Amino acid sequence: MNIVILGAGLMGRLLACQLARAGHTLEVFDAGGPEALNTAARAAAAMLAPLAESAITEHSVVHMGMYGLQRWPELIAQLDEPVNFQQEGTLVLWHRQDAAEADRFARQMDATCKALPTIPAVCRLDAQGIAQLEPSLGSRFSQGLHLPGEGQLDNHQLLAALLHQLQRLNVKLHWDSPRAPGDFSPGQMGQPDWVFDCRGLGARAQWPALRGVRGEIITLVAPDVQLTRPTRLIHPRYPIYIAPKGGGYFVVGATEIESDDVSEMSVRSTLELLSAAYSVDSGFAEARIVDMVTQCRPTLPNNLPSVRRLGERVVQINGLYRHGYLIGPAMLDVVMELFHGDGTALADRFSITIENADA
């Protein structure tokens, strides 16, 4: 079939690769360039932490995240270029003044594990247990949690590898070329057979319920820091994480602000993120700031993803919020199931309703 995909962020690239690999003819239109500089997909740490995220989201997202942890190695194996994937768990720490919030977080983790028994149980750590996982931190924290099986990937490597794969598969890529579903009439002479809209906030004209949630992250080079796994710090305003990306690089994030503003990072956010990183490991004092990124995540009113039809063969995928990399593989397979006409077993499994825009 001839297929058009609107948007070349994470979902657009994943979907285009799957469809092109299956032998379909693809055209991808994106309002930006191949580097995806102004996308939520690039402004992310690509944490794959379903249990940790259960503190702020629904069980359906946790289900999709557990599915994604199994699917990501398979999807990465299909790519010609390497993508760093790590699955050594998440370390959760807190300072004494945040002990009450940490207790609430731990109870939420226990409740999630009880409700979803397939999730590995939380491991409570003392200073010695922390030191066994991260030797540089044992003397700084007396308590912590380890969430086994959680992971992360390098989203910049992934976006580049997906782009390379699309080029290898002879997908026609149209950069700086914004398009909307109304520009196409699937099924008519000279028109595509299907249109998939993966534009995130670019689709607000057709999906007014979408809103932006501002997030900010900082990339640091810190050769004196020896953290090897994603580390979350309990914080009174939002979860802060430090994600090691190899070669001395670390991503520190992320703020979460109800705003469509994508201007430069504020002093307040910068101070909070950098102070949090320094409070975890003093080696960050001599780190160098490589990048400071602000972007808005496409979010629906219930903070959950959605798939909807604008027509028989026009499908929108949106609302991935802060969970794009966590739930991306599940959303991909739901859409592929819909495309092949195989029913909605996966959508039902993940509590994703296939909506009709005119319903």
C-alpha positions, 0 to 999 in steps of 0.5 A, spaced: 500 500 500 501 507 499 502 510 506 503 517 508 505 518 515 505 525 518 510 527 523 517 524 524 518 524 532 518 517 535 512 514 533 512 516 526 519 513 525 517 507 529 511 506 525 514 508 518 520 503 519 515 497 521 510 499 515 516 500 510 519 493 512 513 490 511 513 492 503 509 498 503 511 504 500 512 510 505 512 518 505 513 521 511 512 529 512 515 533 518 515 540 519 522 540 522 528 537 520 531 530 520 535 531 527 528 532 530 531 538 534 524 541 536 520 534 538 518 531 545 522 525 542 529 528 543 527 532 549 527 526 553 531 521 557 528 515 555 527 512 561 523 505 561 521 505 568 514 502 569 514 501 576 516 508 578 511 511 573 506 508 577 506 513 582 503 518 578 499 514 572 494 508 571 496 501 571 494 501 563 501 505 562 504 500 567 502 494 563 504 498 556 511 499 560 512 492 562 510 490 554 515 495 552 521 492 556 520 486 552 519 489 545 525 494 545 530 489 544 527 486 539 525 493 535 533 495 536 535 488 533 532 490 527 536 496 526 543 497 522 546 502 527 547 501 535 542 503 540 545 503 547 539 499 551 540 498 559 536 494 564 539 494 570 533 497 574 532 504 577 535 506 584 530 511 588 533 515 593 531 521 598 534 526 603 531 526 610 527 531 609 523 528 604 522 521 608 515 522 608 514 523 601 519 517 600 514 513 605 508 514 600 512 513 594 514 506 597 507 504 599 505 506 592 510 501 589 508 496 594 500 497 592 502 496 584 506 490 585 500 487 589 495 489 583 500 487 578 504 480 580 508 480 574 512 486 576 518 484 580 518 486 587 521 492 590 528 491 594 529 496 600 536 498 601 540 500 607 547 504 606 550 497 604 545 495 599 546 502 596 553 501 596 553 494 592 549 497 587 552 504 586 559 504 590 560 512 590 553 513 594 553 508 600 556 514 604 551 519 602 544 515 603 542 511 608 536 508 605 533 507 598 529 503 593 531 498 587 526 497 582 529 491 578 528 490 571 527 497 569 531 500 564 533 506 559 535 507 552 539 512 548 534 516 545 538 520 540 542 514 538 535 511 537 532 517 533 538 517 528 538 509 527 531 510 525 532 515 520 538 511 517 533 505 517 528 509 513 533 511 508 535 504 507 528 502 506 527 508 501 522 511 505 521 518 502 522 523 507 519 530 506 523 535 511 520 542 513 514 540 510 508 541 515 502 537 512 495 535 515 490 529 514 485 534 510 491 535 505 489 527 503 484 523 501 485 516 502 482 511 497 481 516 491 485 516 485 493 518 486 492 519 493 495 514 499 491 508 501 492 510 509 494 516 513 497 516 520 498 522 524 503 522 529 504 529 529 504 530 537 502 537 539 502 539 531 495 536 531 492 540 535 488 543 530 484 537 529 484 534 536 483 541 540 483 537 547 491 536 546 495 540 551 502 541 552 506 540 558 512 543 559 518 539 561 526 541 561 532 537 562 539 538 562 545 534 559 552 534 563 559 531 562 561 529 569 567 524 568 568 524 576 561 521 577 560 514 577 553 512 577 551 506 572 544 506 572 538 511 572 537 514 579 531 518 581 531 523 587 524 524 591 522 531 590 517 535 593 514 538 586 516 533 581 520 526 580 527 528 578 532 523 575 539 522 573 540 518 567 547 516 565 548 515 558 555 513 557 562 516 556 561 521 562 554 524 559 548 524 564 541 527 563 538 530 569 530 532 568 525 533 568 520 539 570 513 538 569 509 544 568 502 546 565 504 550 560 505 551 552 511 555 553 517 552 550 522 558 551 529 557 554 529 554 561 528 558 567 533 560 573 528 556 578 528 550 574 535 550 572 537 551 580 532 545 582 535 540 577 542 542 578 542 542 586 538 535 586 544 532 582 549 535 586 545 533 592 546 526 590 553 526 588 558 532 589 562 530 583 557 534 579 560 540 582 565 540 576 560 537 571 560 541 564 553 543 562 552 541 555 545 542 553 539 545 556 532 543 553 525 545 553 519 542 550 512 540 551 509 533 551 503 532 547 498 530 553 490 529 553 485 531 559 486 524 562 494 524 561 493 517 557 495 516 550 489 515 545 488 512 538 482 515 534 480 515 527 478 521 522 476 516 517 476 509 515 483 509 513 486 516 517 488 514 524 491 519 529 496 516 535 497 522 540 497 523 547 503 519 549 505 525 555 511 523 558 511 516 557 513 516 549 519 511 550 516 507 555 509 506 551 512 507 544 512 499 543 505 498 545 502 503 541 506 501 535 503 494 536 496 496 537 496 501 531 499 495 527 494 490 529 489 496 527 492 496 520 492 489 519 485 488 521 486 483 526 481 486 531 483 490 538 486 484 542 492 489 544 488 495 545 483 491 549 489 489 553 492 496 554 485 499 555 486 503 549 479 505 546 479 506 538 475 512 538 472 515 532 473 523 531 466 524 530 463 520 535 
